[in-house]
Amino acid sequence: MELPGRSCGSRAEVLSRLLRLGYPVPDFRTVPFAAIRRIGRGARFDAPQLLSEFDPSDLIIVRSSPERPEWGGPKPIANIGMCSERVQLLAKIHGEEEAAAVHAEFVQTFAIDVFGLDAGFFDELACSGISQTERLQCSLEHFCKTTGERFPESPAEQLEQACRFMARSWEESSARLLRTAMGAPDDAGLGLIVQRMASGLLGPNDGSGRATAIDRLSGDRVLSGSYSFREPGGGVCSTGLSELAEISPGVCARIEVLLEQLRVEFEDDREVEFSLEGGNLWLIGTRPAPRSPRAAIRSAVELTDDGLIDESDALLGIAADTLAQIIHPQVDPDCSNTVLAKGIGASPGAVSGAIVFSSAAAEQCRAKGESCILVRVETGPEDIRGMHTANGVLTGRGGLTSHAAVMARGLGVPCVAGASDLLFDAIRQRLISNAGRVLREGDTITVDGARGVVLDGVADLIQPNLDSYFDRFLKWADKHRSMDVRANADTLDEVRVAAEFKADGIGLCRTEHMFFEEERLTVMQEMIFAESPGMRRQVLDELLPMQRNDFMALLTEMSDRPVCIRLFDPPLHEFLPRDRDEIANLAIALNLTEHDIASRADELKEFNPMLGMRGVRLGIVLPEIYEMQARAIFEATVEVGRRGIRAIPEIMIPLVSANREVELVKLTVEKVAASVRAEVGIEFEYRFGLMVETPRAALRAGDLAINSEFLSFGTNDLTQLTYGISRDDSNRFMNDYVERKVFPEDPFCSLDLEGVGELLVIAAGRGRQSNPSITLAICGEHGGDSKTIEFCRKAGFNYVSCSPYRVPIARLATAQSAIRARQGTGDKI
Amino acid sequence: MELPGRSCGSRAEVLSRLLRLGYPVPDFRTVPFAAIRRIGRGARFDAPQLLSEFDPSDLIIVRSSPERPEWGGPKPIANIGMCSERVQLLAKIHGEEEAAAVHAEFVQTFAIDVFGLDAGFFDELACSGISQTERLQCSLEHFCKTTGERFPESPAEQLEQACRFMARSWEESSARLLRTAMGAPDDAGLGLIVQRMASGLLGPNDGSGRATAIDRLSGDRVLSGSYSFREPGGGVCSTGLSELAEISPGVCARIEVLLEQLRVEFEDDREVEFSLEGGNLWLIGTRPAPRSPRAAIRSAVELTDDGLIDESDALLGIAADTLAQIIHPQVDPDCSNTVLAKGIGASPGAVSGAIVFSSAAAEQCRAKGESCILVRVETGPEDIRGMHTANGVLTGRGGLTSHAAVMARGLGVPCVAGASDLLFDAIRQRLISNAGRVLREGDTITVDGARGVVLDGVADLIQPNLDSYFDRFLKWADKHRSMDVRANADTLDEVRVAAEFKADGIGLCRTEHMFFEEERLTVMQEMIFAESPGMRRQVLDELLPMQRNDFMALLTEMSDRPVCIRLFDPPLHEFLPRDRDEIANLAIALNLTEHDIASRADELKEFNPMLGMRGVRLGIVLPEIYEMQARAIFEATVEVGRRGIRAIPEIMIPLVSANREVELVKLTVEKVAASVRAEVGIEFEYRFGLMVETPRAALRAGDLAINSEFLSFGTNDLTQLTYGISRDDSNRFMNDYVERKVFPEDPFCSLDLEGVGELLVIAAGRGRQSNPSITLAICGEHGGDSKTIEFCRKAGFNYVSCSPYRVPIARLATAQSAIRARQGTGDKI
């Protein structure tokens, strides 16, 4: 028997391996890639020769054997050899009518699958109540009429047609597209397996099935699978394996033994395709047991415990991104809710709730204990209260890095962004779907933030389950990784999530969110209208105790783990009211005219706020804000120190572009530190560093590093500036761009290694050269992305920081990257 | 006599040179830097020893001799030695009263200048009508009472006090600041000249003066200057040189001969300080003749014609930026109009006119033949009509690279931008100055775009005069320069100015301005509402003939010189109306509802338009616009070709960040070119290239250059993105930043060599490596800046492109850079 090489495909390889291991595999021959390619182009194919190697009484099945299993291939064509002789043999055992039924079914399937005839005629025929003999006759006539040819009667003809059809199918453009998407090259090969059908139609209960030893969802060790067989006179019947045990006692036990053997031999949990023929068990194929991410982790842990694989194998075997499915609830794939709109899956997880159009409505819902979804055209800092309150977020505009998306991921709230199919009718407070469905406040929808889909009503959800396997698995990851994983967390809630997911610290705590709470907002507004540094200082003094409390809570929660606090960043106009009522209220509160408020707001208005008066520029022009924040940080450090926590806060300066900015702010911060030390008479430590967000900061990192203990790359803004693309506006063309491969990927999702990446490498090199002890990190949204993590490890970064809910993913990805490096899979960039 | 070396300062050097050349120089001694430094710190000074080297009857003057003339130094102290003996001698000749007057004047001057006494007392005393003897007595008593010392009576005491005072003055912080601004180092030295006063008080008409052989403003060869002498009994009298000729016949002829000799010896037109003593002419000093830029050019040309200097010297001798003063009218420095506000001098030149607040009002003014100034808080594309019409522009917001500033420079219209002192009361259509002056439409103001000042009413202006010397001088520059100078010109008017100033081509023709004309704007708006590519194409077809005419006019005007046309760049929302009336009109025109218009405008709204859907992104998502433009360019090329003009247009793609963008647009353009060639059956050439404006494009220049024939750096946007600063919003902190040296200079004025410059160098290197024949250029606002031009030459750029009105400046600066390079002053970066 010809032992197939690589050029016959993956199924051929597996079958050969099974044969070598001594398992019962039905007799088969392979047709290699090269032959299939020739056949596809019309070359002759010696079917009689091939058939001659089988017993004439065998029925034959032809199966795809693609170069890699995930590249697909046409579906199998079975029962080849079903000719008059064969049918007569069947008739002797099962009777004429039953034999005719089997024959008619073969003609129907072959006509539809191989010749592409419409299924409708055959379906009607089967249900028409005529006898099976008549049905067969009609089928053959219909075939003849439709194709202009007689139905291939001889087994050789059937085999040739089947193989030729499969060879051509492989070259069709839709098949090509599908496998290209899975990474197949243009010349990906298809082999064919021509095999004796070991599920004869002869014996009772003969049939075929699939089985695994683990539960697909939970990973529990339990035999599961399916079995199909032909019930006399009743067509094909499918059952579970427990029913099979009743029909064929002992078979399941044999399958269980088989699966256990395969698990050891293949060092993985496997699924088997098997058939039963007169009580004999045949193995037709095997592949890794399909499993959910949760089951995959349990399986990997158990394989390791059983000594079949080591921890590294276990860690490398799980795609890091799949952990998101374990952490968040998922929409049940079988649910039948109407899809209202598609958008961008901006924050994973799924949730159902009542529509609310404002933060206030969200709070009312929450007060009543009801779940709600905050629905906005786009969100801004004024919606933060609502986002904290709501159970899900849906926006009409904005991409993966829009305000809503970033906030939602941070909060772990499911979010669909940029659902531009939905018409947001702000005036009448309603949403209209493309299909015309009108939704009002209080109507229930389900947001699927993983797939970016909005469903009507309450959908069935699969709840997450973080079991002990998950914990053990991630502890292994922690053992293997060489980089720290911190979290981007602004609020105490987020910091708690980060701690729960065992983040090594906080890599980015944005402080501006702390100024939007109602009480504080008024103080901020008062500050904006203060006319002198002295007055500003006086107003900011009111915020000091609140900020100190914020920082005390964060430092206490993280205890000895580092907390990197970014000083105030956003433009001041974000704090001014926009609508008439709010302006009027503020005017009263500040004892000013509405005109004063409006004209100050007008003064502060910016053409491009992203590129305006924010970050360190505010810190230099209005140093009182940073003074207050630095004092709050230091006083909090002293205070938690009194309670036994030795915190070392990190102060991070945003949007730097020149070294003198760093020098000035550093001086301000040092002065405040000296004052606080003198006042309380207690020493404390802190670290001072920069967020590298402008291309210029990256290029000048050599200078900047002299005054910094750490450089943390804010790759969101850095990507915006390197490309000249506003992430909030990018949704207008990004989809089009990615579809047309103008950009291989959205650079806000996947770090642009060629452009932004080069800036990171330049900056890291220059920074380290002038300050060898500098800490290098990334704290943009990319920090949780596996490809970016690999890049950061290669560039010698000290840590990555990402959304709290991505911390487990990053822990795994950093471990995988370290393992691959040890194994020698790539090193220096 | 001690011959002073370098360490005695510039005046000492000049005097020594004059002595060596044999001119009559009054006897002098020098005090070197080191001695002055010691005296300033309180060291002893042997004044009697120094005085002993002069004749006891001499009066002495002490003059500053700073290391470089432009570094200043305290003013001279004269008449040292005016003691009783000396006064008695005077009295014998001129009478007691006259002698007392001279003595009193000396006491007064010495007390004020050396001892810092208040001038008020002495002025009153001089006018009080008392006798000169009484005046002297009172002065001496006042001195004694105020200082607690007696007035220094002996010549040695006076000399010591004077020298000590001058040494200390040199170290004062205000003096230090002034000379540091002129580039002086911290240890800049001051020497002193102690010299016999050769304008004795003895003879009639004895006195001192200054003279040059050229007119300060025009450069005409005519003796001019001033002379001061003491009229008996009437104090000091100042006259012109013609009066001197009447008093002392022959003196002026001698001075003219002297100036001619000095011109030859110093190879420059000189000013002399001279004195007359009993009819004898003494030379006291000489310096380059002060002259306006226009006079400087005439002088340089004539010196070259006379063989005294060569063309290189002539070219290096004129600061390139000063040409701006020749090209544009200037406000007469002596005018007395009230300053209403200060802003940023955003476009040079000065003009008076009536205030208009809208484009419509500007056009009405123009129709009446009246001059007007367009006054806006800030300008946008909708104001272009008004800016074309108005004679000057004044804005309340925006910096040197704001829309108003860039447009105004392009148009050569004087502009003051960011005049934030003025309150713009839009509702009541008026302006209020800081001082409370209220200005309404129609009131006349003067805008001084060179100094950034707004004056009340009509100010006296000095008109420009581009004479034949200017032309010859710039022709020399053209001979010496190694880089081309092109102009950024969008309209036919601008292109004509560029041609007049002999630009080597158009380096940047922005096409979007062509879409804002009324007729075209409606078509653009219709295009924005078109629902399919086909409909868009149909609408754009209406614009095609207009664009073709635009390009034909430009290509015809520039004839065989290259014209680089940048395809459409701005975001579409700039074309949609903002106010209610315009929205209503558009709705009627397009047969849509106002709601449709408003919601489309809302859809197109962007958070950061600078980083949004514009440039090549539009070209890819809505390729119909670029298709139409490319066709218009090619058809125009064919058409002008039929008229005998062999134009080779250049097509430039804006805002590129990835190579695939270039490939796609290049394909589009090539397809259009092929169509046009097939349709008309005529061959034509064009060049295809990119505007490098994003940091990513700079980093990826190696890829991009493969598909490009030229890379032109748009340093405005590149600076915005490298720093993360919107030029339109930067005025909020830029002044503060520059004043506090956070940035050494505004990077929008002066190219940031360390950051943006590095990107240019990286891009130039990578671009040239992958495409050695690539053309490299700069077309940002920096293109006309001397420092940037020097940078571009070093980086091997092929041309710079700047505002039409800066072309002469750039022609000179490129020549200077080339000459300095040949002379070996710096080479590789």
Contacts between the chains, C-beta under 8 A, distances in Angstrom:
chain1	res1	chain2	res2	distance
A	606	B	726	6.9
A	606	B	728	7.9
A	606	B	729	4.5
A	606	B	732	7.9
A	607	B	609	6.9
A	607	B	610	7.1
A	607	B	726	5.8
A	607	B	728	4.4
A	607	B	729	5.7
A	608	B	608	4.4
A	608	B	609	6.7
A	608	B	610	4.5
A	608	B	611	6.8
A	608	B	726	3.9
A	608	B	728	7.0
A	608	B	729	6.2
A	609	B	607	6.9
A	609	B	608	6.7
A	609	B	729	7.8
A	610	B	607	7.1
A	610	B	608	4.5
A	610	B	611	6.6
A	610	B	724	7.6
A	610	B	726	7.8
A	611	B	608	6.8
A	611	B	610	6.6
A	611	B	611	7.7
A	611	B	720	6.2
A	611	B	724	5.5
A	611	B	725	5.5
A	611	B	726	3.6
A	611	B	729	6.5
A	612	B	725	7.9
A	612	B	726	5.6
A	612	B	729	4.1
A	612	B	732	7.0
A	613	B	729	6.5
A	613	B	732	4.5
A	613	B	733	5.6
A	617	B	733	5.0
A	617	B	737	7.7
A	620	B	733	7.5
A	620	B	736	7.4
A	620	B	737	7.3
A	620	B	740	7.5
A	620	B	742	6.2
A	621	B	732	7.9
A	621	B	733	5.1
A	621	B	736	5.4
A	655	B	724	6.1
A	657	B	722	7.7
A	657	B	723	4.6
A	657	B	724	6.2
A	657	B	725	7.4
A	657	B	755	7.4
A	658	B	742	6.2
A	658	B	743	5.9
A	660	B	741	6.4
A	660	B	742	4.7
A	660	B	743	7.4
A	661	B	742	5.7
A	664	B	740	7.5
A	664	B	742	6.7
A	693	B	724	6.7
A	694	B	722	6.8
A	694	B	723	5.9
A	694	B	724	4.1
A	695	B	695	4.1
A	695	B	721	6.6
A	695	B	722	4.7
A	695	B	724	8.0
A	695	B	755	7.4
A	695	B	759	7.3
A	696	B	722	4.7
A	696	B	723	5.3
A	696	B	724	7.7
A	696	B	752	7.5
A	696	B	755	3.9
A	696	B	756	7.6
A	699	B	722	7.7
A	699	B	754	7.6
A	699	B	755	5.3
A	699	B	758	5.4
A	699	B	759	7.3
A	700	B	754	6.5
A	700	B	755	6.2
A	717	B	724	6.9
A	720	B	611	6.2
A	721	B	695	6.6
A	721	B	721	4.9
A	721	B	722	7.4
A	721	B	724	5.2
A	722	B	657	7.7
A	722	B	694	6.8
A	722	B	695	4.7
A	722	B	696	4.7
A	722	B	699	7.7
A	722	B	721	7.4
A	723	B	657	4.6
A	723	B	694	5.9
A	723	B	696	5.3
A	724	B	610	7.7
A	724	B	611	5.6
A	724	B	655	6.1
A	724	B	657	6.2
A	724	B	693	6.8
A	724	B	694	4.1
A	724	B	695	8.0
A	724	B	696	7.6
A	724	B	717	6.9
A	724	B	721	5.2
A	725	B	611	5.5
A	725	B	612	7.9
A	725	B	657	7.4
A	726	B	606	6.9
A	726	B	607	5.8
A	726	B	608	3.9
A	726	B	610	7.8
A	726	B	611	3.6
A	726	B	612	5.6
A	728	B	606	7.9
A	728	B	607	4.4
A	728	B	608	7.0
A	729	B	606	4.5
A	729	B	607	5.7
A	729	B	608	6.3
A	729	B	609	7.8
A	729	B	611	6.5
A	729	B	612	4.1
A	729	B	613	6.5
A	732	B	606	7.9
A	732	B	612	7.0
A	732	B	613	4.4
A	732	B	621	7.8
A	733	B	613	5.5
A	733	B	617	5.0
A	733	B	620	7.5
A	733	B	621	5.0
A	736	B	620	7.4
A	736	B	621	5.4
A	737	B	617	7.7
A	737	B	620	7.3
A	740	B	620	7.4
A	740	B	664	7.5
A	741	B	660	6.4
A	742	B	620	6.2
A	742	B	658	6.2
A	742	B	660	4.7
A	742	B	661	5.7
A	742	B	664	6.7
A	743	B	658	5.9
A	743	B	660	7.4
A	752	B	696	7.5
A	754	B	699	7.6
A	754	B	700	6.4
A	755	B	657	7.4
A	755	B	695	7.4
A	755	B	696	3.9
A	755	B	699	5.3
A	755	B	700	6.2
A	756	B	696	7.6
A	758	B	699	5.4
A	759	B	695	7.3
A	759	B	699	7.3
